[in-house]
Amino acid sequence: MSARFITFEGIDGAGKSSHVEPLAHWIRARGHTVIVTREPGGTPLAEQLRERFLRDDMDALTECLLVFAARRDHLRRRIEPALAAGHTVLCDRFTDATFAYQGAGRGFDWNVLAQLERWVQGGRQPDLTLWFDLEPAEAATRRAAARPPDRLERQDEAFFARVREGYARRHAEHPQRIARIDARGPEPSVWAQVEQEVGRRGWW
Ligand code: TMP
């Protein structure tokens, strides 16, 4: 069975997205079909929700319900059918981001998130999550050099410090599934860790 569900996580500016296409290429080079997608997003409806989510002001509960609504559509229409067809799915962010951003960042109830997670996903979890871990100050410098900030990216450093703690908590709760990648170094050294983490699972 080569169909795997792999997700990419980390605070904004940690550099995770640069490694999604290279990993897709790496897996395809081993003869497997890969689809690349992202959250919030990945279907027409979820992409529309993403636009509003990144732009409109809203409270933490609305944020949670929007990202889980987008996730439900994404799972039903894209992720589950792809996995059922034997394709590997690489997804730029998934539910760990909801725990980190809405749970730890906004202070939303962790247990309610866990209930929503079960309700929306059933038993579906990623086979592997690559968590790109970086100091918030360094991530802010990288973001500033890369793009104008969206609504989430305008949050202060204390917010991103909490989000990072949220990822650390998820990592402690799911040590087998979540692999911590030290995102401090230059891209090739970060990629080497990605290749090592994926390679040592022996899936391809
Ligand atoms: P991106 O910049 O990695 O595409 O992610 C979009 C933003 O959405 C990012 O700031 C993190 C945020 N986000 C949440 O707050 N909760 C979620 O569940 C997801 C998937 C993303």
Boltz pocket constraint, residues with backbone or C-beta under 6 A from the ligand:
constraints:
  - pocket:
      binder: B
      contacts: [[A, 12], [A, 38], [A, 39], [A, 40], [A, 67], [A, 92], [A, 93], [A, 94], [A, 95], [A, 97], [A, 98], [A, 99], [A, 101], [A, 102], [A, 152], [A, 153]]
      max_distance: 6.0
